[in-house]
Amino acid sequence: MIRKIFLNLLVFVIFVQFCDSQSSNSSNVSAIDVTLFPGQQCERKCGGSRPRICYFKWVMEHYHAMGPACGECAQGVLEDCFKPDCLPADGFERGVMSINRKIPGPPINVCKNDLIVVDITNAMGGTAATIHWHGFHQKDTPEMDGVPFITQCPIDFATTFRYAFRATQSGTQFYHSHSGHHKVNGQYGSIVVREPEADDPNSDLYDFDLPEHTILIADWMHEDGEFLMPGLPSSVIQPVNVLINGKGVFTNEYNETTPTPIEVFKVKKGGSYRFRMINAASHVCPVQVQIENHRMEIIASDSYHLKNQTVDTLISTSGERYDFILHADQPSDDYWIRVQILGNCEGREIQQYAMLTYNTSASLTDESKARPTKYKPDYDDKYPFGVHINHPNTTCYDLSIEDLCIGDFSSATPGDFDLLNNEPDTKIYLSFDNYRVSPLEVFIDKHYSHFMNLNGDRIAVGAVSNISFAFPSFPVLTQPEDITDDTFCHPLNLPEKCNGRRLCTCTQNLFIELNSTVELTIVDKTTAINNVNHPFHLHGYQFYVTEMFQLKSKEGNIIPMSVDIAKRMDLTKSFPQHEFTEPPPYKDTVSIPSKGLVKLRFRATNPGFWLMHCHFEWHTAVGMSILLQVGETSEHVKPPENFPKCGNYVPKIKTL
């Protein structure tokens, strides 16, 4: 007991020292040995204790699924699939990019206001990398956002970078690589920041909130992501499988199924359990979750509390998180958790299973649970029809139908009604597109711009407001002294190289005054890829979703939206006029209705350079992004002392 009190006191003193050093950037504060405080001790019941330091040490590697560490896992020896450093995935041998030889990477479970410290060593030869902490605003620590050449230099091979930030955003978050295609190759993981029960407006609805009830879903391929980017004429950029917490089985064209374990979630009859679902997918296809004979009571999205509503089918897109309550009120038995990939991937009939068991004493290596013989429903076997959330064909705000979209939910926390109901300081209209381009535009003029080959001769380039985003050569947040008039562009200030081109590739930067109120209208004008709901993620912020809209004809057909139509509808007040008496949901990632729009509102109170982008990995890679600069660089938080610098090296050559 004395040792525990001493450690808690020591953690508190060190934590206060760290906060002081962060606020003052002082080099006079004594150094802290954070390695004394392993992150695992931060997994605890939150409330009543002081914040802790939570230290993690990670190594990024080129690794392999079903490699020699797995022994005879591929031959059906289940225990071998759980050997140290065995990474079974879906049983298909392939190279991967791992963190600590795990997919997903190590989970982080902390309490609100804990200090997260992660030392990351890049052991992947020939690469540079960063990790983005998806859902964290990084207020006061914007250099920790993890975007290469925006907030930091990438972590080079054989070097170590320390991320250190406070867990100020409670809820379900996750981390993932923001470099190349490392995320789709396996570099992602969960972060859950718990808060005291008194701060959770839904805490009286459930009995248990356990770390083992995190459901991390990611699509999966059997080759490196780089193999399909920019792509091959004979291939399509689509997954072949989906993993649940890094586990699953794969059935080939000969109906042979790998003997790998599936994930098992244990509950006790009569209990109410909070589950946390994270969509870590990389491709364009929505993910659908259903639980046999059980409903899901939605209570949060993107870590923000919602007034509870119950659904039978949960659909989400990449980057979104949903928390739901599962009531274990069925007969004690085993039940399927079924995950399916929808949209443009439906033709592949991709699905995966996990097991919900009422046997709390079951081992993860229990053959009957991890590799059950119970009949699995086929892809077309439908569970009883019920309420969907976020079905692609759902009309938001339509009280005549049962199905819901996220816009039909209300926030469970007090609303900012001044922001919601008053005229904003700034109105911004953006459109995004996947431009269909010709080989002449891509291969002839030697501009070496990014592109993706969808298949055959279909070539596309992503853009926001007709500009395809290119990263700068140095991190603009931490090296503002290197910014010149040529660093950024916008539609009224394009570089000379773009003269005569219908699509410009440059670093588009949109300035927003610090502390202003902003309404952002995002319009889907995609043509190269149809019927896709693009999820847009804004770094550094949360926003209210005040409108999700598709324009339809009298016959019910969708009329493609444009910025001009949106502006005209705003002038004539043709959009549904919402007088908010209840606050709409807060989000940090929102799925745009196909050929429609969303309206978002936020207060620009977090200074810095913040990336906003489509969260489909391929679309970010080909330029479907924009940079938001909040505040003048003089108003930004200064980087820590000796923060790494990088950039071009092109010296003048003197004559011999």
Beta strands, then each sheet from edge to edge (+ up, - down):
strand 1: 53-65
strand 2: 94-99
strand 3: 108-111
strand 4: 115-122
strand 5: 128-129
strand 6: 131-134
strand 7: 155-156
strand 8: 160-166
strand 9: 171-177
strand 10: 188-194
strand 11: 214-220
strand 12: 241-244
strand 13: 264-266
strand 14: 272-279
strand 15: 287-291
strand 16: 296-301
strand 17: 304-311
strand 18: 313-316
strand 19: 321-327
strand 20: 334-341
strand 21: 351-357
strand 22: 388-389
strand 23: 426-437
strand 24: 452-455
strand 25: 458-464
strand 26: 467-469
strand 27: 504-506
strand 28: 509-512
strand 29: 517-524
strand 30: 535-538
strand 31: 543-549
strand 32: 551-552
strand 33: 558-559
strand 34: 586-587
strand 35: 589-591
strand 36: 597-603
strand 37: 608-614
strand 38: 625-630
sheet 1: 2+ 1- 4- 8+
sheet 2: 3+ 10+ 9- 6+
sheet 3: 5+ 7-
sheet 4: 12+ 11- 14- 19+ 16- 17+
sheet 5: 13+ 21+ 20- 15+ 18- 22-
sheet 6: 24+ 25- 23+ 29+ 36- 31+ 34-
sheet 7: 26+ 27+
sheet 8: 28+ 38+ 37- 30+ 35-
sheet 9: 32+ 33-
end
